[in-house]
Amino acid sequence: MPNEEGAELYLSDLSERDKPWDARRARAEQVQALYSGTEYDRYSTRILECSRVLEFALAAQDDGEMRFRLMGARFCRVRHCPVCQWRRTLMWVARALQGMPKIQEDYPKARWVFLTLTVKNVPLLELRTTVKDMNKAFDRLSRRKEWKPVLGWARSLEVTRSRDGEAHPHFHVLMMVRPSYFTREYVKQKDWRELWKSCLRVDYLPVVNVKTVKPKANADGSESGITAAIRETFKYAVKPEDLTADQVWLIELTDQMQNARSVNIGGVLRKYWKAHEPEDLVNADEDGGGEVSEDDPRLWFGWREYVKRYAKVN
Ligand SMILES: [Zn+2]
């Protein structure tokens, strides 16, 4: 892009890592518009003010590379705000990845399994009670003998929207298991299904997916299995595009999901990953970053509605 006199400098052109900001903030604008004038008008007001200005430091990282580090922003913390939901995800992922070296040191033999537990689609109006039933069912599951090899787990609730507007709630569960899970305590996919069915106390066989997380780093330098599984686990509660598909759906979803927990941590992982929702939405650097000094240059970017991008503020 030619940098003519007076032309704006955009964050997404200057920092590869910060490219997602524009799309998230643009989506937040849509959610804000959908809340406007409804019973959740107050959320609309809060989202309007969310992350309008971002303050970055340009600082050298541990690897010597200069990178943008977010130093400050005002977040609205509305549950379904696409910016805040994304930041929360990043915080969970950063927390989990930062905890990994210590976990691997304390449990060198542990292995990881990724489990997806679903129920059949339900009318959106039944989402709240369905999630309550799923929580109870998970509780039962965690007391079954098949659960014995599970040392710790992280569970997130995701709700997707079906084409006809029904809700599809499901759990993503990342489990840290004893090595014996893969020998004498092995649970086959088919048995996980039966087990989940029995815990749910339903008369149909729910879809359950189980996959082993590959422990080793990939030879091609791409992400290791555990890193990818951590990202998958903490992905998001509701797909950004589902949030803006239909106003009535969003309002009802907001109603139904009041007070439902998105993330739960159990077993020994509570010690490493903490169960509480992240409060700080600013410092989401996975590697912990590097030190930022007073002398590092600061840059401010403001949200430009007319181009849907963050531009440098002088
Ligand atoms: Zn927000």
Residues whose N, C-alpha, C, O or C-beta is under 5 A from the ligand:
A	BS01	ZN	C50 F75 C76 R77 V78 C81 V83 C84
